[in-house]
Amino acid sequence: MAKLKIRQIATAAEFFESVDDCAVKQARVERLEAELKSKIVALQVKYSADIDPLKKDVEKLLNECSDYASLHHTELFGKNKSAATTVADYGFRTGTPKLVKLVKSKEEDVALSLENEDGGAYVSKKLSLDKEAIKSALERGVESLKRLFRVDQDEAFFINPKADDTRKA
């Protein structure tokens, strides 16, 4: 690799010339950056007039399709969670299961209660709930936990355009 040769300033006159050159170039950078930012803002304003109504339409249509799909799941999907048209894949995405506490008590209080009721396997040492162990136990049908917790799993409806078929839009 070739060494980069850096010019060294030898005189005060060169120094002042370099300072001025640097200042002029920095001012040019700042002017260009300001011009760039103003053009970006102008483009954002220009396109937001088209984008904002489209986003609202997409959200409205997505909600309407989600409602219909929920009511007509078997007809649209059979046993599947997704399907396709010529321009879109659509369906329901299954979220990550999350543990929902059914009692209003603080997590620490529930953990203490479980530990005192010989439920120490569901409590970690810092006295917080071992949510994975509780979810597993609920799946196995452990009755003592059913009064405190349930497992919820959200689904979110989606529509994804297919790149090749949406160029017409």
Residue pairs with C-beta under 8 A, 6 or more apart in sequence:
9 15
9 18
62 157
62 159
65 90
65 157
65 159
66 157
69 76
69 77
69 90
69 91
69 92
69 157
70 157
76 83
77 83
77 91
80 91
81 91
81 92
81 93
81 94
81 155
82 89
82 90
82 91
82 92
83 89
83 90
83 91
84 90
86 165
87 161
87 162
87 165
87 166
88 159
88 160
88 161
88 162
89 158
89 159
89 160
89 162
90 157
90 158
90 159
90 160
91 157
91 158
92 155
92 156
92 157
92 158
93 155
93 156
93 157
93 158
94 153
94 154
94 155
95 153
95 154
95 155
95 156
96 153
97 135
97 151
97 152
97 153
98 151
98 152
98 153
98 154
99 129
99 131
99 134
99 135
99 149
99 151
100 149
100 150
100 151
100 152
101 107
101 110
101 148
101 149
102 147
102 148
102 149
102 150
103 110
103 147
103 148
105 113
107 128
107 129
108 127
108 128
110 129
110 148
111 123
111 127
111 128
111 129
112 127
113 119
114 120
114 122
114 123
114 129
114 148
115 123
115 127
117 144
119 144
119 145
121 130
121 133
121 137
122 129
122 130
122 133
122 134
122 137
122 145
123 129
123 130
124 130
134 145
134 149
135 151
137 145
138 145
138 146
138 149
138 150
138 151
139 151
161 169
